[in-house]
Amino acid sequence: MANSRRPGYPSRGLPDVISASKTDPATPASRAQPSAGPAGAATPEPRPGKVLSFPEPKAKRRRRIVLSTAGVIAVLLAAIVAAAFYSPWLAVRTVTVEGTRMLTPEQVKAALAPLQGKPLPQISDEQVTGLLQPLVQVKAVTTQARPPSTLQVKITERVPVALLKQGEAFQLVDVDGVQLGTTTDPASVQLPVIDGGGGALPKELFHAVTAVLGALPADVLARLSDASAKSVDAVELKLVDGQTIVWGNAGEKELKAKVLAALLKAPADPKNPVRVYDVSVPRHPVTR
């Protein structure tokens, strides 16, 4: 009788039943078939992982705080400056003037009248200089605000060094040739007279003379009667006592001024009066 059993094959360790299930390729295998937990309960699907937050580094935090504080302070300062710039509380009501000799403080205040009522932060030295430009005696000016309402003005005036004779009038001039005033009585001013002769003194000769006069101390300048120059290398001065000063050119004028001042202070010898002081070579001065 034929055996109706089919031949068997060894399993070779394979399971008796092989099952397969189709899952969504986009779905992880772990989510395709939930596994049973203890007591047949279904295990919940795993949640997406959390990103751990680390504390901010101290250095970065300090820098952020410093930058934030600086920004707040800058905004506050800008607001304060803007308020002061336009505040009527800082408007000019008083002007004080220092350094005037030829001018009077009232003349300066009158020239600065347009600044009345203007806030102090809006006023600059350039504005003040522009308003004082018609006053030729002013060489330089500096200002200082004195809150709440005072503007302090310091004037540096031009220094007159000579009287320039022009016809019957005498012009008071400084070292730059700026006319500071006029007079018809040269004896009323203790300054030397520059006589241009019949015509105008050439510009180079005028500046050669005024450069010399500008280097002299006030006490020596007051003892001069007149100054002249035949050329830029031949400047001569006259004292009120009649002595002549041979100066030469304008070179080494500071040293020449010191030497001349020393010679004039030397005791006079009645037996040998000095008629000429020659400081054209200041390291080897000559009197005769």
C-alpha positions in Angstrom: 0.0 0.0 0.0 1.5 3.3 -1.1 2.4 5.8 1.6 0.1 8.8 1.3 2.3 11.0 3.5 4.3 13.7 1.7 8.0 13.6 2.2 9.1 15.9 5.0 12.0 18.3 4.9 14.2 19.3 7.8 13.4 22.7 9.2 17.1 23.7 9.7 16.1 26.0 12.5 13.5 27.9 10.5 10.1 28.7 12.2 7.3 26.5 11.3 5.2 29.4 10.2 6.5 32.5 8.3 4.2 35.5 8.2 4.7 38.8 6.5 2.9 42.1 6.8 3.0 45.1 4.5 3.7 48.4 6.1 3.8 52.0 4.9 7.4 52.8 3.8 7.1 56.2 5.4 6.0 54.7 8.7 8.8 53.2 10.9 8.4 49.5 11.6 8.2 50.2 15.3 5.0 52.2 14.7 3.4 49.8 12.1 2.6 47.1 14.7 2.2 48.2 18.3 3.5 45.6 20.7 1.6 44.3 23.5 2.8 45.2 26.9 2.2 43.4 30.2 -1.3 42.1 30.7 -2.1 42.5 27.0 -2.1 46.3 27.2 -0.9 48.2 24.1 2.4 50.1 24.5 2.0 53.8 23.5 3.9 55.0 20.5 7.2 56.8 21.3 7.1 60.6 21.3 9.5 62.8 19.3 12.7 63.4 21.3 13.0 66.7 23.3 15.9 69.2 22.7 17.7 69.8 25.9 18.2 73.5 26.8 21.5 74.5 28.3 22.0 77.6 30.4 23.4 80.8 28.7 27.1 81.3 29.2 27.9 83.9 31.8 30.2 85.9 29.5 27.5 86.1 26.8 24.9 87.0 29.3 27.1 89.8 30.8 27.8 91.1 27.3 24.1 91.2 26.5 23.3 93.0 29.7 26.1 95.5 29.1 25.0 96.2 25.5 21.4 96.6 26.6 22.4 99.0 29.4 24.6 101.0 27.1 21.8 101.4 24.6 19.4 102.6 27.2 22.0 105.1 28.6 22.7 106.4 25.0 19.0 107.0 24.4 18.6 108.8 27.7 21.7 111.0 27.0 20.5 111.8 23.5 17.1 112.9 25.0 18.8 115.0 27.6 21.1 116.7 25.0 18.2 117.4 22.7 16.2 118.9 25.5 19.1 121.1 26.6 19.8 122.1 23.0 16.4 123.7 22.6 15.5 124.4 26.2 14.5 128.1 26.9 15.8 127.5 30.4 19.3 127.8 29.0 18.6 130.9 26.9 21.2 133.7 27.0 20.2 136.6 29.3 23.7 137.8 30.4 26.9 138.4 28.6 30.2 139.0 30.4 33.3 140.4 28.6 36.9 140.1 29.6 40.2 141.2 28.0 39.2 144.5 26.4 41.6 147.5 26.5 40.9 149.5 23.4 37.3 148.4 23.2 34.8 148.7 25.9 32.7 145.8 27.2 29.6 147.7 26.1 30.8 147.7 22.5 31.2 143.9 22.6 27.8 143.3 24.2 26.1 145.5 21.6 27.7 143.5 18.8 26.5 140.2 20.5 23.0 141.4 21.0 21.6 138.9 18.4 22.5 136.1 20.8 20.1 137.2 23.5 17.4 134.5 24.1 19.4 131.8 22.2 20.0 128.6 24.1 23.7 128.3 25.2 24.3 124.9 23.6 23.6 126.4 20.2 26.3 129.1 20.5 29.8 128.5 19.1 33.0 130.5 19.0 32.6 130.8 15.2 29.2 132.5 15.6 30.6 134.9 18.2 33.6 135.7 16.0 31.4 136.4 13.1 29.4 138.9 15.1 32.5 140.6 16.3 34.2 140.8 12.9 33.2 144.5 12.4 35.3 145.3 15.5 38.8 145.3 14.0 40.4 145.5 17.4 39.4 141.9 18.1 42.1 139.4 17.1 40.6 136.2 18.7 37.8 135.3 20.9 36.8 132.3 23.1 33.5 131.7 24.8 32.3 129.7 27.8 28.8 128.8 28.8 27.9 129.5 32.4 24.4 127.9 32.9 21.7 128.7 33.3 21.9 131.9 31.3 25.3 133.5 31.1 27.7 133.6 28.2 31.3 134.5 29.1 33.4 136.0 26.3 37.1 136.4 26.5 38.6 138.9 24.0 42.2 138.9 22.7 42.8 142.3 21.2 45.3 143.3 18.5 48.3 145.1 19.9 49.2 148.4 18.3 52.9 148.7 17.5 53.2 152.0 15.6 51.5 155.1 14.2 51.5 155.1 10.4 51.7 158.7 9.1 49.2 159.3 6.3 49.2 163.0 5.5 48.1 164.9 8.5 46.6 161.9 10.2 48.3 159.0 12.1 46.9 155.5 11.9 47.3 153.2 14.8 48.4 149.9 13.3 49.3 146.4 14.6 52.0 144.1 13.4 49.8 142.9 10.5 49.1 146.5 9.4 45.5 146.4 10.6 44.2 150.0 11.3 43.0 150.1 14.9 42.3 153.8 15.1 43.4 157.3 14.1 44.8 160.4 15.9 46.0 163.8 14.9 48.3 164.1 17.9 51.1 161.5 17.8 52.4 162.8 21.1 49.3 161.4 22.9 50.3 157.8 22.0 53.6 156.3 23.2 54.4 154.5 20.0 56.9 155.0 17.2 55.9 156.8 14.0 56.4 155.0 10.7 56.7 157.7 8.0 56.0 156.6 4.6 57.4 159.8 3.1 55.6 161.4 0.2 54.0 158.1 -0.9 52.7 154.9 0.5 55.3 152.7 2.2 56.0 149.6 0.2 54.3 146.6 1.7 57.5 144.6 2.2 59.2 147.5 4.0 56.1 148.1 6.2 56.0 144.4 7.3 59.7 144.4 8.0 59.4 147.4 10.3 56.2 146.1 12.1 57.8 142.7 12.6 60.6 144.3 14.5 58.3 146.5 16.5 56.1 143.5 17.4 59.1 141.8 18.9 60.0 144.6 21.3 58.8 144.6 24.9 56.3 147.3 25.9 58.8 149.4 27.9 61.3 149.6 24.9 58.5 150.3 22.5 57.3 153.2 24.6 60.8 154.8 24.3 60.8 154.9 20.5 60.0 158.0 18.5 60.0 156.6 15.0 60.9 153.6 12.8 62.1 153.4 9.2 63.5 151.0 6.6 65.5 151.8 3.5 65.3 148.1 2.7 64.1 144.9 4.4 67.7 144.4 5.6 68.2 148.0 6.9 65.6 148.7 9.6 66.4 151.5 11.9 64.7 152.8 15.0 65.0 156.2 16.8 64.7 156.7 20.6 62.9 159.8 22.0 66.4 160.7 23.4 67.8 160.9 19.9 69.8 157.7 19.9 69.7 155.5 16.8 69.2 151.7 16.8 70.6 149.8 13.9 68.5 146.7 13.7 69.3 145.2 10.3 66.8 142.6 9.0 64.0 140.9 10.8 66.0 137.8 11.5 66.6 136.7 15.1 64.3 139.5 16.2 63.6 137.9 19.7 67.3 137.7 20.5 67.9 141.2 19.2 65.1 142.5 21.4 66.6 140.9 24.5 70.1 142.3 23.6 68.7 145.8 23.0 66.7 145.8 26.3 69.9 144.8 28.2 71.9 147.6 26.5 69.3 150.2 27.3 69.4 149.2 31.0 73.2 149.6 31.2 74.3 152.7 33.2 75.0 155.7 31.1 78.5 157.2 31.0 78.2 161.0 30.8 81.7 161.3 29.4 81.0 158.8 26.6 77.3 159.0 25.7 76.0 156.4 23.4 74.6 157.6 20.1 74.2 154.3 18.3 73.1 150.9 19.5 73.9 148.3 16.8 72.2 145.0 17.3 72.3 143.9 13.7 74.6 141.1 14.8 73.0 140.3 18.2 75.8 138.0 19.4 78.3 140.9 18.9 76.4 144.1 19.7 78.2 147.4 19.3 77.6 150.8 20.9 79.3 154.0 19.7 
